[in-house]
Amino acid sequence: MSVESIAQKMLDLKILPRFMMVVMTLVYIRVIEWGISLEDLSTQQSAMISVVSGSMTGSLAVWLQSEKG
C-alpha cells in the first residue's frame, strides 16, 4: 500500500474530523464538570463556559453538515 492510498483512505473515512469531535466533546465535558464543581462562578468563569458551549455548538453543526455530503 502506498502512502497516497493510505492518505486517501484516511480522507475517505474522515478520521481526523471525527477524532477532533471526540476530543472537543471530552474537553467540553471537562469544562462543564469544572464549572459545576465551583461554589460560586465569577462573570469571567461563566463567560468562558459560555464561549466553550457556543464553539461546541457551532463545531457540531459544521461537522454534522459535513457528514451529510
PQR file of N, CA, C, O and H, with PARSE charges and radii, in Angstrom:
ATOM      1  N   MET A   1       0.840  -1.173   0.000 -0.4000 1.5000
ATOM      2  CA  MET A   1       0.000   0.000   0.000 -0.0000 2.0000
ATOM      3  C   MET A   1       0.886   1.238   0.000  0.5500 1.7000
ATOM      4  O   MET A   1       1.830   1.335   0.785 -0.5500 1.4000
ATOM      5  N   SER A   2       0.580   2.176  -0.877 -0.4000 1.5000
ATOM      6  CA  SER A   2       1.388   3.386  -0.952 -0.0000 2.0000
ATOM      7  C   SER A   2       0.885   4.425   0.049  0.5500 1.7000
ATOM      8  O   SER A   2      -0.222   4.330   0.578 -0.5500 1.4000
ATOM      9  H   SER A   2      -0.186   2.097  -1.514  0.4000 1.0000
ATOM     10  N   VAL A   3       1.722   5.400   0.281 -0.4000 1.5000
ATOM     11  CA  VAL A   3       1.379   6.471   1.216 -0.0000 2.0000
ATOM     12  C   VAL A   3       0.164   7.239   0.716  0.5500 1.7000
ATOM     13  O   VAL A   3      -0.684   7.650   1.508 -0.5500 1.4000
ATOM     14  H   VAL A   3       2.621   5.478  -0.150  0.4000 1.0000
ATOM     15  N   GLU A   4       0.080   7.432  -0.595 -0.4000 1.5000
ATOM     16  CA  GLU A   4      -1.045   8.159  -1.174 -0.0000 2.0000
ATOM     17  C   GLU A   4      -2.360   7.421  -0.952  0.5500 1.7000
ATOM     18  O   GLU A   4      -3.380   8.048  -0.665 -0.5500 1.4000
ATOM     19  H   GLU A   4       0.769   7.098  -1.238  0.4000 1.0000
ATOM     20  N   SER A   5      -2.350   6.111  -1.080 -0.4000 1.5000
ATOM     21  CA  SER A   5      -3.579   5.351  -0.879 -0.0000 2.0000
ATOM     22  C   SER A   5      -4.006   5.346   0.592  0.5500 1.7000
ATOM     23  O   SER A   5      -5.198   5.349   0.899 -0.5500 1.4000
ATOM     24  H   SER A   5      -1.522   5.601  -1.313  0.4000 1.0000
ATOM     25  N   ILE A   6      -3.029   5.338   1.493 -0.4000 1.5000
ATOM     26  CA  ILE A   6      -3.349   5.411   2.919 -0.0000 2.0000
ATOM     27  C   ILE A   6      -3.941   6.774   3.252  0.5500 1.7000
ATOM     28  O   ILE A   6      -4.931   6.873   3.977 -0.5500 1.4000
ATOM     29  H   ILE A   6      -2.061   5.335   1.244  0.4000 1.0000
ATOM     30  N   ALA A   7      -3.321   7.827   2.711 -0.4000 1.5000
ATOM     31  CA  ALA A   7      -3.833   9.178   2.948 -0.0000 2.0000
ATOM     32  C   ALA A   7      -5.242   9.328   2.376  0.5500 1.7000
ATOM     33  O   ALA A   7      -6.105   9.940   3.006 -0.5500 1.4000
ATOM     34  H   ALA A   7      -2.517   7.746   2.122  0.4000 1.0000
ATOM     35  N   GLN A   8      -5.477   8.778   1.199 -0.4000 1.5000
ATOM     36  CA  GLN A   8      -6.803   8.868   0.587 -0.0000 2.0000
ATOM     37  C   GLN A   8      -7.829   8.089   1.403  0.5500 1.7000
ATOM     38  O   GLN A   8      -8.970   8.530   1.543 -0.5500 1.4000
ATOM     39  H   GLN A   8      -4.776   8.281   0.687  0.4000 1.0000
ATOM     40  N   LYS A   9      -7.440   6.945   1.939 -0.4000 1.5000
ATOM     41  CA  LYS A   9      -8.341   6.154   2.770 -0.0000 2.0000
ATOM     42  C   LYS A   9      -8.706   6.919   4.042  0.5500 1.7000
ATOM     43  O   LYS A   9      -9.857   6.889   4.477 -0.5500 1.4000
ATOM     44  H   LYS A   9      -6.513   6.587   1.825  0.4000 1.0000
ATOM     45  N   MET A  10      -7.719   7.610   4.643 -0.4000 1.5000
ATOM     46  CA  MET A  10      -7.991   8.413   5.833 -0.0000 2.0000
ATOM     47  C   MET A  10      -8.948   9.552   5.514  0.5500 1.7000
ATOM     48  O   MET A  10      -9.832   9.869   6.310 -0.5500 1.4000
ATOM     49  H   MET A  10      -6.784   7.635   4.290  0.4000 1.0000
ATOM     50  N   LEU A  11      -8.771  10.171   4.341 -0.4000 1.5000
ATOM     51  CA  LEU A  11      -9.686  11.238   3.939 -0.0000 2.0000
ATOM     52  C   LEU A  11     -11.084  10.695   3.683  0.5500 1.7000
ATOM     53  O   LEU A  11     -12.074  11.326   4.054 -0.5500 1.4000
ATOM     54  H   LEU A  11      -8.053   9.914   3.694  0.4000 1.0000
ATOM     55  N   ASP A  12     -11.172   9.531   3.052 -0.4000 1.5000
ATOM     56  CA  ASP A  12     -12.476   8.927   2.770 -0.0000 2.0000
ATOM     57  C   ASP A  12     -13.221   8.560   4.044  0.5500 1.7000
ATOM     58  O   ASP A  12     -14.440   8.720   4.120 -0.5500 1.4000
ATOM     59  H   ASP A  12     -10.368   9.018   2.750  0.4000 1.0000
ATOM     60  N   LEU A  13     -12.498   8.071   5.043 -0.4000 1.5000
ATOM     61  CA  LEU A  13     -13.126   7.673   6.307 -0.0000 2.0000
ATOM     62  C   LEU A  13     -13.354   8.843   7.255  0.5500 1.7000
ATOM     63  O   LEU A  13     -14.013   8.691   8.284 -0.5500 1.4000
ATOM     64  H   LEU A  13     -11.509   7.941   4.982  0.4000 1.0000
ATOM     65  N   LYS A  14     -12.810  10.016   6.913 -0.4000 1.5000
ATOM     66  CA  LYS A  14     -12.952  11.235   7.727 -0.0000 2.0000
ATOM     67  C   LYS A  14     -12.506  10.989   9.170  0.5500 1.7000
ATOM     68  O   LYS A  14     -13.210  11.330  10.121 -0.5500 1.4000
ATOM     69  H   LYS A  14     -12.275  10.140   6.077  0.4000 1.0000
ATOM     70  N   ILE A  15     -11.331  10.394   9.307 -0.4000 1.5000
ATOM     71  CA  ILE A  15     -10.815  10.044  10.623 -0.0000 2.0000
ATOM     72  C   ILE A  15     -10.477  11.287  11.443  0.5500 1.7000
ATOM     73  O   ILE A  15     -10.845  11.368  12.615 -0.5500 1.4000
ATOM     74  H   ILE A  15     -10.759  10.117   8.534  0.4000 1.0000
ATOM     75  N   LEU A  16      -9.785  12.253  10.849 -0.4000 1.5000
ATOM     76  CA  LEU A  16      -9.357  13.429  11.600 -0.0000 2.0000
ATOM     77  C   LEU A  16     -10.536  14.251  12.124  0.5500 1.7000
ATOM     78  O   LEU A  16     -10.536  14.599  13.305 -0.5500 1.4000
ATOM     79  H   LEU A  16      -9.486  12.188   9.897  0.4000 1.0000
ATOM     80  N   PRO A  17     -11.542  14.581  11.302 -0.5600 1.5000
ATOM     81  CA  PRO A  17     -12.676  15.338  11.861  0.2800 2.0000
ATOM     82  C   PRO A  17     -13.410  14.583  12.968  0.5500 1.7000
ATOM     83  O   PRO A  17     -13.860  15.193  13.938 -0.5500 1.4000
ATOM     84  N   ARG A  18     -13.532  13.290  12.834 -0.4000 1.5000
ATOM     85  CA  ARG A  18     -14.209  12.507  13.871 -0.0000 2.0000
ATOM     86  C   ARG A  18     -13.386  12.474  15.159  0.5500 1.7000
ATOM     87  O   ARG A  18     -13.936  12.577  16.255 -0.5500 1.4000
ATOM     88  H   ARG A  18     -13.166  12.794  12.046  0.4000 1.0000
ATOM     89  N   PHE A  19     -12.084  12.330  15.024 -0.4000 1.5000
ATOM     90  CA  PHE A  19     -11.207  12.355  16.187 -0.0000 2.0000
ATOM     91  C   PHE A  19     -11.274  13.716  16.877  0.5500 1.7000
ATOM     92  O   PHE A  19     -11.327  13.794  18.104 -0.5500 1.4000
ATOM     93  H   PHE A  19     -11.637  12.246  14.133  0.4000 1.0000
ATOM     94  N   MET A  20     -11.272  14.793  16.079 -0.4000 1.5000
ATOM     95  CA  MET A  20     -11.350  16.136  16.642 -0.0000 2.0000
ATOM     96  C   MET A  20     -12.664  16.349  17.393  0.5500 1.7000
ATOM     97  O   MET A  20     -12.673  17.000  18.438 -0.5500 1.4000
ATOM     98  H   MET A  20     -11.229  14.730  15.082  0.4000 1.0000
ATOM     99  N   MET A  21     -13.761  15.816  16.886 -0.4000 1.5000
ATOM    100  CA  MET A  21     -15.042  15.968  17.580 -0.0000 2.0000
ATOM    101  C   MET A  21     -15.045  15.195  18.896  0.5500 1.7000
ATOM    102  O   MET A  21     -15.617  15.661  19.881 -0.5500 1.4000
ATOM    103  H   MET A  21     -13.754  15.286  16.038  0.4000 1.0000
ATOM    104  N   VAL A  22     -14.422  14.037  18.929 -0.4000 1.5000
ATOM    105  CA  VAL A  22     -14.327  13.274  20.181 -0.0000 2.0000
ATOM    106  C   VAL A  22     -13.513  14.062  21.204  0.5500 1.7000
ATOM    107  O   VAL A  22     -13.912  14.165  22.364 -0.5500 1.4000
ATOM    108  H   VAL A  22     -13.957  13.658  18.129  0.4000 1.0000
ATOM    109  N   VAL A  23     -12.387  14.613  20.789 -0.4000 1.5000
ATOM    110  CA  VAL A  23     -11.545  15.392  21.693 -0.0000 2.0000
ATOM    111  C   VAL A  23     -12.293  16.631  22.178  0.5500 1.7000
ATOM    112  O   VAL A  23     -12.263  16.943  23.368 -0.5500 1.4000
ATOM    113  H   VAL A  23     -12.063  14.529  19.847  0.4000 1.0000
ATOM    114  N   MET A  24     -12.965  17.342  21.267 -0.4000 1.5000
ATOM    115  CA  MET A  24     -13.711  18.542  21.663 -0.0000 2.0000
ATOM    116  C   MET A  24     -14.840  18.203  22.630  0.5500 1.7000
ATOM    117  O   MET A  24     -15.104  18.961  23.564 -0.5500 1.4000
ATOM    118  H   MET A  24     -12.989  17.088  20.300  0.4000 1.0000
ATOM    119  N   THR A  25     -15.502  17.080  22.418 -0.4000 1.5000
ATOM    120  CA  THR A  25     -16.571  16.671  23.321 -0.0000 2.0000
ATOM    121  C   THR A  25     -16.023  16.370  24.710  0.5500 1.7000
ATOM    122  O   THR A  25     -16.630  16.747  25.712 -0.5500 1.4000
ATOM    123  H   THR A  25     -15.288  16.465  21.660  0.4000 1.0000
ATOM    124  N   LEU A  26     -14.885  15.697  24.775 -0.4000 1.5000
ATOM    125  CA  LEU A  26     -14.270  15.409  26.071 -0.0000 2.0000
ATOM    126  C   LEU A  26     -13.855  16.690  26.793  0.5500 1.7000
ATOM    127  O   LEU A  26     -14.050  16.812  28.003 -0.5500 1.4000
ATOM    128  H   LEU A  26     -14.391  15.391  23.961  0.4000 1.0000
ATOM    129  N   VAL A  27     -13.289  17.634  26.064 -0.4000 1.5000
ATOM    130  CA  VAL A  27     -12.899  18.908  26.672 -0.0000 2.0000
ATOM    131  C   VAL A  27     -14.135  19.667  27.137  0.5500 1.7000
ATOM    132  O   VAL A  27     -14.120  20.273  28.208 -0.5500 1.4000
ATOM    133  H   VAL A  27     -13.130  17.535  25.082  0.4000 1.0000
ATOM    134  N   TYR A  28     -15.200  19.640  26.349 -0.4000 1.5000
ATOM    135  CA  TYR A  28     -16.445  20.309  26.721 -0.0000 2.0000
ATOM    136  C   TYR A  28     -17.013  19.706  28.009  0.5500 1.7000
ATOM    137  O   TYR A  28     -17.464  20.437  28.891 -0.5500 1.4000
ATOM    138  H   TYR A  28     -15.212  19.148  25.479  0.4000 1.0000
ATOM    139  N   ILE A  29     -16.991  18.410  28.114 -0.4000 1.5000
ATOM    140  CA  ILE A  29     -17.472  17.743  29.331 -0.0000 2.0000
ATOM    141  C   ILE A  29     -16.628  18.161  30.528  0.5500 1.7000
ATOM    142  O   ILE A  29     -17.160  18.415  31.609 -0.5500 1.4000
ATOM    143  H   ILE A  29     -16.624  17.816  27.397  0.4000 1.0000
ATOM    144  N   ARG A  30     -15.310  18.233  30.337 -0.4000 1.5000
ATOM    145  CA  ARG A  30     -14.427  18.640  31.439 -0.0000 2.0000
ATOM    146  C   ARG A  30     -14.708  20.080  31.875  0.5500 1.7000
ATOM    147  O   ARG A  30     -14.675  20.381  33.068 -0.5500 1.4000
ATOM    148  H   ARG A  30     -14.878  18.027  29.459  0.4000 1.0000
ATOM    149  N   VAL A  31     -14.983  20.969  30.921 -0.4000 1.5000
ATOM    150  CA  VAL A  31     -15.291  22.359  31.268 -0.0000 2.0000
ATOM    151  C   VAL A  31     -16.588  22.435  32.059  0.5500 1.7000
ATOM    152  O   VAL A  31     -16.673  23.177  33.037 -0.5500 1.4000
ATOM    153  H   VAL A  31     -15.010  20.725  29.951  0.4000 1.0000
ATOM    154  N   ILE A  32     -17.597  21.677  31.649 -0.4000 1.5000
ATOM    155  CA  ILE A  32     -18.865  21.659  32.378 -0.0000 2.0000
ATOM    156  C   ILE A  32     -18.658  21.088  33.786  0.5500 1.7000
ATOM    157  O   ILE A  32     -19.202  21.620  34.754 -0.5500 1.4000
ATOM    158  H   ILE A  32     -17.528  21.074  30.855  0.4000 1.0000
ATOM    159  N   GLU A  33     -17.878  20.014  33.906 -0.4000 1.5000
ATOM    160  CA  GLU A  33     -17.584  19.449  35.228 -0.0000 2.0000
ATOM    161  C   GLU A  33     -16.868  20.471  36.108  0.5500 1.7000
ATOM    162  O   GLU A  33     -17.169  20.594  37.295 -0.5500 1.4000
ATOM    163  H   GLU A  33     -17.436  19.582  33.119  0.4000 1.0000
ATOM    164  N   TRP A  34     -15.926  21.198  35.525 -0.4000 1.5000
ATOM    165  CA  TRP A  34     -15.200  22.214  36.269 -0.0000 2.0000
ATOM    166  C   TRP A  34     -16.160  23.304  36.753  0.5500 1.7000
ATOM    167  O   TRP A  34     -16.099  23.724  37.909 -0.5500 1.4000
ATOM    168  H   TRP A  34     -15.681  21.098  34.560  0.4000 1.0000
ATOM    169  N   GLY A  35     -17.037  23.753  35.867 -0.4000 1.5000
ATOM    170  CA  GLY A  35     -17.994  24.789  36.243 -0.0000 2.0000
ATOM    171  C   GLY A  35     -18.939  24.340  37.346  0.5500 1.7000
ATOM    172  O   GLY A  35     -19.271  25.115  38.243 -0.5500 1.4000
ATOM    173  H   GLY A  35     -17.085  23.412  34.929  0.4000 1.0000
ATOM    174  N   ILE A  36     -19.366  23.097  37.275 -0.4000 1.5000
ATOM    175  CA  ILE A  36     -20.270  22.568  38.292 -0.0000 2.0000
ATOM    176  C   ILE A  36     -19.553  22.432  39.634  0.5500 1.7000
ATOM    177  O   ILE A  36     -20.175  22.596  40.684 -0.5500 1.4000
ATOM    178  H   ILE A  36     -19.096  22.468  36.547  0.4000 1.0000
ATOM    179  N   SER A  37     -18.253  22.134  39.613 -0.4000 1.5000
ATOM    180  CA  SER A  37     -17.517  21.915  40.857 -0.0000 2.0000
ATOM    181  C   SER A  37     -17.233  23.203  41.626  0.5500 1.7000
ATOM    182  O   SER A  37     -16.905  23.149  42.811 -0.5500 1.4000
ATOM    183  H   SER A  37     -17.748  22.001  38.761  0.4000 1.0000
ATOM    184  N   LEU A  38     -17.352  24.349  40.980 -0.4000 1.5000
ATOM    185  CA  LEU A  38     -17.079  25.618  41.660 -0.0000 2.0000
ATOM    186  C   LEU A  38     -18.253  26.014  42.538  0.5500 1.7000
ATOM    187  O   LEU A  38     -19.411  25.767  42.202 -0.5500 1.4000
ATOM    188  H   LEU A  38     -17.619  24.393  40.017  0.4000 1.0000
ATOM    189  N   GLU A  39     -17.935  26.634  43.670 -0.4000 1.5000
ATOM    190  CA  GLU A  39     -19.012  27.064  44.569 -0.0000 2.0000
ATOM    191  C   GLU A  39     -19.736  28.280  44.036  0.5500 1.7000
ATOM    192  O   GLU A  39     -20.966  28.335  44.050 -0.5500 1.4000
ATOM    193  H   GLU A  39     -16.994  26.835  43.943  0.4000 1.0000
ATOM    194  N   ASP A  40     -18.981  29.252  43.567 -0.4000 1.5000
ATOM    195  CA  ASP A  40     -19.581  30.487  43.078 -0.0000 2.0000
ATOM    196  C   ASP A  40     -18.850  30.903  41.807  0.5500 1.7000
ATOM    197  O   ASP A  40     -17.649  31.172  41.839 -0.5500 1.4000
ATOM    198  H   ASP A  40     -17.982  29.207  43.555  0.4000 1.0000
ATOM    199  N   LEU A  41     -19.568  30.957  40.696 -0.4000 1.5000
ATOM    200  CA  LEU A  41     -18.953  31.327  39.422 -0.0000 2.0000
ATOM    201  C   LEU A  41     -18.795  32.834  39.327  0.5500 1.7000
ATOM    202  O   LEU A  41     -19.712  33.588  39.650 -0.5500 1.4000
ATOM    203  H   LEU A  41     -20.543  30.738  40.670  0.4000 1.0000
ATOM    204  N   SER A  42     -17.620  33.265  38.878 -0.4000 1.5000
ATOM    205  CA  SER A  42     -17.438  34.683  38.576 -0.0000 2.0000
ATOM    206  C   SER A  42     -17.959  34.938  37.170  0.5500 1.7000
ATOM    207  O   SER A  42     -18.259  33.997  36.436 -0.5500 1.4000
ATOM    208  H   SER A  42     -16.875  32.653  38.615  0.4000 1.0000
ATOM    209  N   THR A  43     -18.068  36.192  36.798 -0.4000 1.5000
ATOM    210  CA  THR A  43     -18.554  36.503  35.445 -0.0000 2.0000
ATOM    211  C   THR A  43     -17.565  36.022  34.393  0.5500 1.7000
ATOM    212  O   THR A  43     -17.976  35.617  33.305 -0.5500 1.4000
ATOM    213  H   THR A  43     -17.825  36.956  37.395  0.4000 1.0000
ATOM    214  N   GLN A  44     -16.280  36.057  34.690 -0.4000 1.5000
ATOM    215  CA  GLN A  44     -15.277  35.587  33.737 -0.0000 2.0000
ATOM    216  C   GLN A  44     -15.378  34.075  33.535  0.5500 1.7000
ATOM    217  O   GLN A  44     -15.247  33.580  32.416 -0.5500 1.4000
ATOM    218  H   GLN A  44     -15.946  36.385  35.573  0.4000 1.0000
ATOM    219  N   GLN A  45     -15.611  33.351  34.626 -0.4000 1.5000
ATOM    220  CA  GLN A  45     -15.725  31.900  34.517 -0.0000 2.0000
ATOM    221  C   GLN A  45     -16.978  31.507  33.750  0.5500 1.7000
ATOM    222  O   GLN A  45     -16.935  30.607  32.911 -0.5500 1.4000
ATOM    223  H   GLN A  45     -15.717  33.753  35.535  0.4000 1.0000
ATOM    224  N   SER A  46     -18.090  32.171  34.030 -0.4000 1.5000
ATOM    225  CA  SER A  46     -19.315  31.846  33.301 -0.0000 2.0000
ATOM    226  C   SER A  46     -19.202  32.256  31.835  0.5500 1.7000
ATOM    227  O   SER A  46     -19.775  31.601  30.965 -0.5500 1.4000
ATOM    228  H   SER A  46     -18.125  32.902  34.711  0.4000 1.0000
ATOM    229  N   ALA A  47     -18.468  33.334  31.552 -0.4000 1.5000
ATOM    230  CA  ALA A  47     -18.243  33.741  30.165 -0.0000 2.0000
ATOM    231  C   ALA A  47     -17.417  32.691  29.420  0.5500 1.7000
ATOM    232  O   ALA A  47     -17.679  32.406  28.252 -0.5500 1.4000
ATOM    233  H   ALA A  47     -18.002  33.867  32.259  0.4000 1.0000
ATOM    234  N   MET A  48     -16.415  32.116  30.099 -0.4000 1.5000
ATOM    235  CA  MET A  48     -15.607  31.087  29.455 -0.0000 2.0000
ATOM    236  C   MET A  48     -16.447  29.851  29.146  0.5500 1.7000
ATOM    237  O   MET A  48     -16.323  29.270  28.068 -0.5500 1.4000
ATOM    238  H   MET A  48     -16.202  32.348  31.048  0.4000 1.0000
ATOM    239  N   ILE A  49     -17.287  29.453  30.073 -0.4000 1.5000
ATOM    240  CA  ILE A  49     -18.168  28.309  29.841 -0.0000 2.0000
ATOM    241  C   ILE A  49     -19.111  28.603  28.678  0.5500 1.7000
ATOM    242  O   ILE A  49     -19.381  27.726  27.857 -0.5500 1.4000
ATOM    243  H   ILE A  49     -17.387  29.926  30.949  0.4000 1.0000
ATOM    244  N   SER A  50     -19.603  29.815  28.610 -0.4000 1.5000
ATOM    245  CA  SER A  50     -20.496  30.211  27.524 -0.0000 2.0000
ATOM    246  C   SER A  50     -19.788  30.162  26.170  0.5500 1.7000
ATOM    247  O   SER A  50     -20.359  29.693  25.184 -0.5500 1.4000
ATOM    248  H   SER A  50     -19.384  30.527  29.277  0.4000 1.0000
ATOM    249  N   VAL A  51     -18.555  30.642  26.124 -0.4000 1.5000
ATOM    250  CA  VAL A  51     -17.791  30.626  24.869 -0.0000 2.0000
ATOM    251  C   VAL A  51     -17.507  29.191  24.439  0.5500 1.7000
ATOM    252  O   VAL A  51     -17.642  28.856  23.262 -0.5500 1.4000
ATOM    253  H   VAL A  51     -18.092  31.023  26.924  0.4000 1.0000
ATOM    254  N   VAL A  52     -17.117  28.350  25.378 -0.4000 1.5000
ATOM    255  CA  VAL A  52     -16.838  26.947  25.043 -0.0000 2.0000
ATOM    256  C   VAL A  52     -18.121  26.257  24.562  0.5500 1.7000
ATOM    257  O   VAL A  52     -18.084  25.483  23.606 -0.5500 1.4000
ATOM    258  H   VAL A  52     -17.007  28.622  26.334  0.4000 1.0000
ATOM    259  N   SER A  53     -19.249  26.531  25.216 -0.4000 1.5000
ATOM    260  CA  SER A  53     -20.521  25.933  24.800 -0.0000 2.0000
ATOM    261  C   SER A  53     -20.914  26.402  23.398  0.5500 1.7000
ATOM    262  O   SER A  53     -21.374  25.606  22.579 -0.5500 1.4000
ATOM    263  H   SER A  53     -19.279  27.159  25.993  0.4000 1.0000
ATOM    264  N   GLY A  54     -20.732  27.684  23.128 -0.4000 1.5000
ATOM    265  CA  GLY A  54     -21.049  28.212  21.799 -0.0000 2.0000
ATOM    266  C   GLY A  54     -20.165  27.640  20.717  0.5500 1.7000
ATOM    267  O   GLY A  54     -20.639  27.309  19.630 -0.5500 1.4000
ATOM    268  H   GLY A  54     -20.358  28.330  23.792  0.4000 1.0000
ATOM    269  N   SER A  55     -18.878  27.522  21.008 -0.4000 1.5000
ATOM    270  CA  SER A  55     -17.974  26.959  20.000 -0.0000 2.0000
ATOM    271  C   SER A  55     -18.257  25.476  19.767  0.5500 1.7000
ATOM    272  O   SER A  55     -18.115  24.983  18.649 -0.5500 1.4000
ATOM    273  H   SER A  55     -18.493  27.791  21.891  0.4000 1.0000
ATOM    274  N   MET A  56     -18.653  24.776  20.809 -0.4000 1.5000
ATOM    275  CA  MET A  56     -19.001  23.361  20.655 -0.0000 2.0000
ATOM    276  C   MET A  56     -20.257  23.214  19.794  0.5500 1.7000
ATOM    277  O   MET A  56     -20.328  22.335  18.935 -0.5500 1.4000
ATOM    278  H   MET A  56     -18.769  25.176  21.718  0.4000 1.0000
ATOM    279  N   THR A  57     -21.239  24.075  20.028 -0.4000 1.5000
ATOM    280  CA  THR A  57     -22.468  24.033  19.235 -0.0000 2.0000
ATOM    281  C   THR A  57     -22.173  24.314  17.767  0.5500 1.7000
ATOM    282  O   THR A  57     -22.667  23.611  16.886 -0.5500 1.4000
ATOM    283  H   THR A  57     -21.181  24.789  20.726  0.4000 1.0000
ATOM    284  N   GLY A  58     -21.368  25.340  17.505 -0.4000 1.5000
ATOM    285  CA  GLY A  58     -21.010  25.666  16.121 -0.0000 2.0000
ATOM    286  C   GLY A  58     -20.211  24.564  15.458  0.5500 1.7000
ATOM    287  O   GLY A  58     -20.453  24.230  14.298 -0.5500 1.4000
ATOM    288  H   GLY A  58     -20.967  25.911  18.221  0.4000 1.0000
ATOM    289  N   SER A  59     -19.261  23.997  16.185 -0.4000 1.5000
ATOM    290  CA  SER A  59     -18.444  22.916  15.628 -0.0000 2.0000
ATOM    291  C   SER A  59     -19.283  21.684  15.319  0.5500 1.7000
ATOM    292  O   SER A  59     -19.089  21.024  14.298 -0.5500 1.4000
ATOM    293  H   SER A  59     -19.065  24.268  17.127  0.4000 1.0000
ATOM    294  N   LEU A  60     -20.207  21.391  16.205 -0.4000 1.5000
ATOM    295  CA  LEU A  60     -21.080  20.244  15.977 -0.0000 2.0000
ATOM    296  C   LEU A  60     -21.952  20.456  14.741  0.5500 1.7000
ATOM    297  O   LEU A  60     -22.159  19.528  13.959 -0.5500 1.4000
ATOM    298  H   LEU A  60     -20.365  21.928  17.034  0.4000 1.0000
ATOM    299  N   ALA A  61     -22.458  21.666  14.566 -0.4000 1.5000
ATOM    300  CA  ALA A  61     -23.281  21.964  13.392 -0.0000 2.0000
ATOM    301  C   ALA A  61     -22.477  21.828  12.102  0.5500 1.7000
ATOM    302  O   ALA A  61     -22.955  21.251  11.125 -0.5500 1.4000
ATOM    303  H   ALA A  61     -22.289  22.419  15.201  0.4000 1.0000
ATOM    304  N   VAL A  62     -21.256  22.358  12.100 -0.4000 1.5000
ATOM    305  CA  VAL A  62     -20.404  22.253  10.912 -0.0000 2.0000
ATOM    306  C   VAL A  62     -20.060  20.798  10.635  0.5500 1.7000
ATOM    307  O   VAL A  62     -20.091  20.362   9.484 -0.5500 1.4000
ATOM    308  H   VAL A  62     -20.867  22.827  12.893  0.4000 1.0000
ATOM    309  N   TRP A  63     -19.731  20.044  11.679 -0.4000 1.5000
ATOM    310  CA  TRP A  63     -19.358  18.643  11.500 -0.0000 2.0000
ATOM    311  C   TRP A  63     -20.527  17.820  10.972  0.5500 1.7000
ATOM    312  O   TRP A  63     -20.354  17.006  10.066 -0.5500 1.4000
ATOM    313  H   TRP A  63     -19.706  20.399  12.614  0.4000 1.0000
ATOM    314  N   LEU A  64     -21.714  18.027  11.534 -0.4000 1.5000
ATOM    315  CA  LEU A  64     -22.881  17.277  11.069 -0.0000 2.0000
ATOM    316  C   LEU A  64     -23.210  17.612   9.623  0.5500 1.7000
ATOM    317  O   LEU A  64     -23.617  16.736   8.859 -0.5500 1.4000
ATOM    318  H   LEU A  64     -21.854  18.689  12.271  0.4000 1.0000
ATOM    319  N   GLN A  65     -23.036  18.870   9.243 -0.4000 1.5000
ATOM    320  CA  GLN A  65     -23.280  19.258   7.853 -0.0000 2.0000
ATOM    321  C   GLN A  65     -22.276  18.584   6.923  0.5500 1.7000
ATOM    322  O   GLN A  65     -22.635  18.164   5.823 -0.5500 1.4000
ATOM    323  H   GLN A  65     -22.705  19.581   9.864  0.4000 1.0000
ATOM    324  N   SER A  66     -21.028  18.479   7.356 -0.4000 1.5000
ATOM    325  CA  SER A  66     -20.006  17.851   6.501 -0.0000 2.0000
ATOM    326  C   SER A  66     -20.193  16.343   6.412  0.5500 1.7000
ATOM    327  O   SER A  66     -19.768  15.732   5.431 -0.5500 1.4000
ATOM    328  H   SER A  66     -20.737  18.820   8.250  0.4000 1.0000
ATOM    329  N   GLU A  67     -20.820  15.729   7.411 -0.4000 1.5000
ATOM    330  CA  GLU A  67     -21.065  14.291   7.374 -0.0000 2.0000
ATOM    331  C   GLU A  67     -22.142  13.920   6.362  0.5500 1.7000
ATOM    332  O   GLU A  67     -22.181  12.786   5.885 -0.5500 1.4000
ATOM    333  H   GLU A  67     -21.165  16.225   8.208  0.4000 1.0000
ATOM    334  N   LYS A  68     -23.017  14.869   6.033 -0.4000 1.5000
ATOM    335  CA  LYS A  68     -24.085  14.587   5.065 -0.0000 2.0000
ATOM    336  C   LYS A  68     -23.530  14.359   3.661  0.5500 1.7000
ATOM    337  O   LYS A  68     -23.988  13.479   2.932 -0.5500 1.4000
ATOM    338  H   LYS A  68     -22.985  15.791   6.421  0.4000 1.0000
ATOM    339  N   GLY A  69     -22.536  15.169   3.297 -0.4000 1.5000
ATOM    340  CA  GLY A  69     -22.059  15.142   1.926 -0.0000 2.0000
ATOM    341  C   GLY A  69     -20.923  14.283   1.652  0.5500 1.7000
ATOM    342  O   GLY A  69     -20.465  14.210   0.512 -0.5500 1.4000
ATOM    343  H   GLY A  69     -22.165  15.884   3.889  0.4000 1.0000
TER
END
